[in-house]
Amino acid sequence: MTFDPLVIRKDFPIFDRKIRDGKRLVYLDSGATSQKPSVVIDAESNFYRNHNAAAHRGAHQLAEEATEALESARSVVADFLGGATDEIVFTKHSTEALNLLAYSIGDSPAGNVFHLKAGDEVVVSEMEHHANLIPWQQLAKRTGAVLKWFEVTPDGRLDLSDIESVITSRTKIVALTHQSNVLGTINPLAELVKRTHDVGAIFILDACQSVPHMPVSVAALDIDFLVFSGHKSVGPTGVGVLWGRASLLAELPPFLFGGSMIENVTMLDATWAPAPRKFEPGVPNMAQIVGLGVALNYLTKIGMQEIHNHENTITKYAISKLREIEKLKIIGPTDMKLRGGAVSFTLGEIHPHDLGQFLDNSGIAVRTGHHCAWPLTRKMGVAATTRASFYLYNTLEDIDDLADGVRDAQKYFA
């Protein structure tokens, strides 16, 4: 079908409402969380109304239905990523998924493929969200490993000129973002993944800003682990995904302990169920998982390449419109090569928080601040920025309203 954001918006009930004294909602904060289509909202409600029971527990019909619904969603996620069902672990969010990896790797005993010792190296970058930086900082402190990082160039790209001195024979983990939540930069993974594997290290991809916006195949990328969030993918809050190679999940120790993740328990010891169950203790967020499956089917029906193409059109238009505004500076790439749908900028001496509040009074929702990427904003020489982030339901009219709102703010604060 023809991609039409005006038709797509009809699937999202939030766009029917008015805000700030009857103004149209211009939602430009999908990098923080996406809006939800009716089919996702209905799927959650339907689970609670008709199928609510503890999945993987109980021998009654409702428990069977809940289990089938959850495992069907797992299959949807696996197909969406191009992985296998036993490689999909459900978490509360991507932050938990990254902490799962960091803590489980840190608990790996000597002789295990993941075991870290003093002097081993963990590599990140200056453009990481705090969720893909702090867990590795803390892991390095606990194990005596050395934290290293790729720097960011003034135009917002990873500096790979010294890749061989950053990723070395001592490197055990490389954990990088696929697309920057601040700059919109899409990182060139092929060279990074090849170098990582050449030295025998594992590659972990933070795909929170890429999986919802473009086709992503774990097989094609040749990575070892991937995380993403349901709530950024037109899905519910409270559910995240960890994908990992089956062989590596088998070697990885569990992170949380309790019911349903065990094989056998005595008063003195326990053994673990195979993955993914050993990483999913307790009653899972069933309704949210079911909603995520529906959300990914919704995106698949529209087409991930079509969504990416639309975002490229919107982003290119936004950059051109914003660059026309005097004293506005875009932080990050201004070309569309390896570029996604997030644009961060400053406006002269106007504080981003003030600009964000001014835009909000016009019904325009943007993000302001350091965007949970403090080292990156420092590197780019700004304390904070205003960020507009786009998705399948945004239109060129949204961009025009943003540009007009920024100009109005400039006059107001003059």
C-alpha positions in Angstrom: 0.0 0.0 0.0 1.0 3.6 -0.4 2.7 5.1 2.7 0.6 7.9 3.9 1.3 9.4 7.4 -2.1 11.1 7.5 -3.8 7.7 7.1 -1.4 6.1 9.7 -2.2 8.8 12.2 -5.8 7.6 12.2 -4.6 4.4 13.9 -3.3 6.4 16.9 -6.1 7.7 19.1 -3.9 10.3 20.9 -3.8 12.4 17.7 -7.6 12.9 18.0 -7.1 15.0 21.1 -6.3 18.7 21.4 -3.8 20.2 23.8 -2.9 23.7 25.2 -6.3 25.4 24.6 -7.4 23.4 21.6 -4.2 23.2 19.6 -3.2 20.4 17.3 -0.7 17.9 18.9 2.6 18.0 17.1 4.4 15.1 18.6 8.2 15.2 17.9 9.5 13.2 20.8 9.3 9.6 19.5 13.0 9.1 20.4 11.8 9.2 24.0 8.7 7.1 23.5 6.4 6.4 20.6 2.7 6.8 20.5 0.5 3.6 20.5 -2.0 2.5 17.8 -5.4 1.3 18.8 -4.5 -2.3 17.9 -1.8 -2.4 20.6 -4.0 -0.7 23.2 -6.8 -3.2 22.4 -4.4 -6.2 22.6 -3.4 -5.3 26.1 -6.9 -4.7 27.2 -8.1 -7.9 25.5 -5.5 -10.0 27.4 -6.6 -8.7 30.7 -10.3 -9.0 29.9 -10.2 -12.5 28.4 -7.0 -14.4 28.9 -5.4 -13.1 32.2 -3.5 -15.9 34.0 0.1 -16.6 34.8 2.0 -17.8 31.7 4.0 -21.0 32.1 2.1 -21.8 35.3 -1.0 -23.7 35.9 -2.8 -26.5 34.0 -6.1 -24.6 33.4 -7.3 -23.1 30.2 -6.5 -19.5 31.0 -2.9 -20.4 31.8 -2.7 -22.3 28.5 -4.1 -19.3 26.6 -1.7 -16.9 28.4 1.3 -19.1 27.6 0.3 -19.4 24.0 -0.2 -15.7 23.7 3.2 -14.9 25.2 5.1 -17.5 23.1 3.3 -16.3 20.0 4.7 -12.9 20.7 8.1 -14.3 21.2 7.9 -15.8 17.7 6.9 -12.5 16.3 9.9 -10.7 17.8 12.2 -13.5 16.5 10.9 -13.1 13.0 11.1 -9.3 13.2 14.8 -9.5 14.0 15.6 -12.6 11.9 16.6 -14.7 15.0 15.3 -17.9 16.6 12.6 -18.0 19.3 14.9 -19.4 21.9 17.2 -16.4 21.3 14.6 -13.9 22.5 14.6 -12.9 26.2 11.9 -10.6 27.5 12.9 -8.0 30.0 11.2 -4.9 31.5 13.1 -2.6 29.2 16.3 -2.3 27.3 18.1 -0.8 30.3 17.4 -4.0 32.2 18.6 -6.0 29.2 22.0 -4.2 29.1 22.3 -4.6 32.9 21.5 -8.3 32.5 24.4 -8.6 30.1 26.8 -6.5 32.3 26.0 -8.4 35.5 25.9 -11.8 34.0 29.2 -11.3 32.2 30.7 -10.0 35.5 29.5 -13.2 37.3 31.0 -15.5 34.7 33.5 -17.9 36.3 37.1 -18.5 35.2 37.1 -20.6 32.1 33.8 -19.3 30.9 33.9 -17.5 27.5 32.6 -14.3 29.1 35.0 -14.2 32.1 36.7 -10.9 32.6 39.9 -10.3 34.5 42.0 -7.3 35.4 43.5 -5.8 32.2 40.8 -7.0 29.8 39.2 -4.3 27.8 35.6 -3.2 27.3 34.9 -0.7 24.5 32.1 1.8 24.2 31.8 5.2 22.5 31.3 8.8 23.5 27.9 8.9 21.9 26.3 6.2 24.1 23.1 6.7 26.1 23.8 6.3 29.8 22.1 2.9 29.7 24.9 1.6 27.4 27.6 3.4 29.3 27.1 3.2 33.0 26.6 -0.7 33.2 30.0 -1.1 31.5 31.7 1.5 33.7 30.5 -0.4 36.7 31.5 -3.8 35.2 35.0 -2.4 34.6 35.2 -1.2 38.2 34.0 -4.6 39.6 36.4 -6.7 37.5 39.4 -4.5 37.0 38.8 -4.4 33.3 39.8 -1.3 31.3 37.1 0.9 29.8 38.0 2.3 26.4 36.0 4.3 23.9 35.7 5.7 20.4 35.7 9.5 20.3 33.1 11.5 18.3 34.2 13.9 15.6 33.0 17.5 15.5 30.4 16.6 12.9 28.9 13.9 15.1 30.5 10.7 13.6 32.5 8.0 15.3 36.2 8.5 14.8 37.3 5.1 13.5 40.8 6.3 12.4 42.4 4.4 15.4 40.1 1.4 15.4 43.0 -1.0 15.8 44.3 0.7 18.9 40.8 1.0 20.5 39.8 -2.6 19.8 42.8 -4.8 20.6 43.7 -8.3 21.4 42.8 -7.5 25.1 39.3 -6.4 24.1 36.5 -8.8 25.3 33.4 -6.7 24.8 32.4 -4.0 22.3 29.1 -2.3 23.2 27.9 0.4 20.8 24.7 2.2 19.8 23.3 1.6 16.3 21.8 5.1 16.0 22.6 8.0 18.4 19.5 9.2 20.3 21.0 12.7 20.2 22.7 13.1 16.9 20.7 10.8 14.7 24.0 9.3 13.5 23.8 5.7 12.3 27.1 4.0 13.0 28.9 1.9 10.3 28.7 -1.5 11.9 30.4 -3.8 9.3 33.9 -2.5 10.0 33.3 -2.4 13.8 31.8 -5.9 14.0 34.6 -7.4 11.8 37.3 -5.9 14.0 35.6 -7.1 17.1 35.3 -10.7 15.9 38.9 -10.6 14.5 40.2 -10.1 18.0 37.8 -12.7 19.5 35.5 -10.3 21.3 31.7 -10.1 21.5 29.7 -7.3 19.9 26.6 -5.9 21.8 24.3 -3.5 19.9 22.0 -1.0 21.5 19.3 -0.9 18.9 16.7 1.2 20.7 16.8 3.9 18.1 17.2 1.6 15.1 14.9 -1.4 15.4 11.7 0.8 15.5 12.8 2.8 12.5 14.6 0.6 9.9 15.0 -3.0 8.8 17.4 -4.7 11.3 18.6 -8.3 10.8 20.7 -9.8 13.5 22.0 -12.4 11.0 23.0 -9.7 8.4 24.7 -7.6 11.0 26.6 -10.6 12.4 26.4 -9.2 16.0 26.3 -11.3 19.2 23.7 -9.5 21.3 21.0 -6.8 20.6 18.6 -4.9 22.9 15.6 -2.7 22.1 12.6 -1.3 23.9 9.0 -2.0 23.2 7.7 1.4 24.0 9.8 3.1 21.3 8.4 0.6 18.8 4.7 1.6 19.0 4.5 -1.0 21.7 3.7 -0.9 25.4 5.9 0.3 28.2 7.2 -2.3 30.6 8.7 -4.7 28.0 12.2 -4.8 26.5 14.0 -7.4 24.4 17.4 -9.0 24.6 18.4 -11.1 21.6 21.5 -13.2 21.8 23.1 -16.0 19.9 21.8 -19.3 21.3 25.3 -20.6 21.9 26.3 -17.5 23.9 23.0 -17.4 25.9 23.8 -21.0 26.9 27.1 -20.0 28.4 25.8 -16.8 30.1 25.0 -17.1 33.8 21.5 -15.9 34.9 21.1 -12.4 36.2 17.9 -12.7 38.4 16.8 -15.7 40.4 13.5 -17.1 41.3 10.6 -19.1 40.0 10.3 -20.5 36.4 14.0 -20.1 35.6 15.2 -23.2 37.3 15.7 -26.9 36.3 16.0 -28.3 39.8 16.3 -26.9 43.3 17.5 -28.4 46.6 18.0 -26.5 49.9 21.6 -26.0 49.0 21.8 -25.6 45.3 19.9 -25.1 42.0 20.4 -25.7 38.3 19.0 -23.5 35.5 16.5 -24.0 32.8 17.8 -23.4 29.2 17.6 -20.0 27.7 15.4 -18.0 27.4 13.7 -19.2 30.5 16.8 -18.9 32.7 16.7 -15.2 32.2 13.0 -14.7 32.8 12.3 -15.4 36.5 8.9 -14.5 38.0 5.6 -13.9 36.3 6.4 -12.0 33.0 4.8 -8.7 31.8 2.4 -10.8 29.8 -0.1 -8.2 28.5 2.8 -5.9 27.5 4.6 -8.8 25.7 1.4 -9.6 23.8 1.1 -5.9 23.0 4.6 -5.8 21.7 3.9 -8.7 19.3 0.9 -6.8 17.9 3.0 -3.7 17.6 5.7 -5.4 15.6 3.1 -7.0 13.3 1.7 -3.5 12.8 5.1 -2.1 11.8 5.8 -5.1 9.6 2.5 -4.6 7.8 3.4 -1.0 7.0 7.0 -2.0 6.1 10.2 -1.1 7.9 11.9 0.1 4.7 8.9 2.3 3.9 9.1 3.7 7.5 12.8 4.4 7.1 12.3 6.1 3.7 9.6 8.3 5.2 11.8 9.3 8.1 14.6 10.1 5.7 12.3 12.5 3.8 11.0 14.1 7.0 14.5 14.5 8.5 16.0 15.9 5.3 13.2 18.5 5.2 13.6 19.3 8.9 17.3 19.9 8.5 16.7 22.2 5.5 14.0 24.2 7.3 15.9 24.6 10.5 19.1 25.6 8.8 17.3 28.6 7.4 16.8 30.0 10.9 19.3 32.6 12.0 21.5 31.5 15.0 20.1 28.0 15.0 22.9 25.4 15.1 22.3 21.7 14.4 24.4 19.4 16.7 25.3 16.4 14.6 25.4 15.5 10.9 23.6 17.8 8.5 23.8 15.4 5.6 21.6 12.3 5.2 24.4 9.7 4.8 23.9 7.2 7.6 21.4 9.5 9.3 18.2 8.7 11.2 15.2 10.7 12.3 16.5 12.8 15.3 17.7 16.4 15.0 19.2 18.2 18.0 19.9 21.9 17.9 20.6 25.1 19.9 19.1 28.5 19.2 21.5 31.3 20.0 21.5 32.1 23.8 18.0 30.8 24.3 18.1 27.9 26.8 16.7 24.7 25.4 14.4 24.3 28.4 12.9 27.7 27.7 12.5 26.9 24.0 10.9 23.6 24.8 8.3 25.2 27.1 7.6 27.9 24.5 7.0 25.2 21.8 4.8 23.3 24.2 2.5 26.3 24.5 2.0 25.9 20.7 1.2 22.2 21.0 4.7 21.1 19.8 6.3 18.3 21.9 10.1 18.1 21.8 12.8 16.9 24.2 15.2 19.2 25.9 18.3 18.6 28.0 21.3 16.3 27.7 19.1 13.4 26.6 20.8 10.9 29.0 24.0 11.3 27.0 26.0 13.7 29.2 29.5 12.8 27.9 28.3 13.3 24.3 26.8 16.8 24.9 30.0 17.8 26.7 32.0 16.6 23.8 29.9 18.5 21.4 30.4 21.7 23.5 26.9 22.2 24.6 25.2 21.9 28.0 21.9 20.9 26.5 20.0 20.8 23.2 16.4 20.8 21.9 15.7 17.5 20.1 13.0 16.8 17.6 12.6 13.1 16.8 10.4 11.7 14.1 8.4 8.6 13.3 5.9 7.0 10.9 3.1 9.3 11.9 4.9 12.6 11.4 4.2 14.9 8.4 5.8 17.8 6.6 3.2 20.0 8.3 4.7 19.0 11.7 8.1 20.2 10.5 6.6 23.5 9.2 4.9 24.0 12.6 8.2 23.3 14.4 10.2 25.8 12.2 7.4 28.4 12.7 7.5 27.8 16.5 11.2 28.2 16.7 11.0 31.5 14.8 8.3 32.7 17.1 10.4 31.8 20.1 13.3 33.7 18.6 11.2 36.8 18.4 9.7 36.3 21.8 13.0 35.9 23.6 14.8 38.7 21.6 
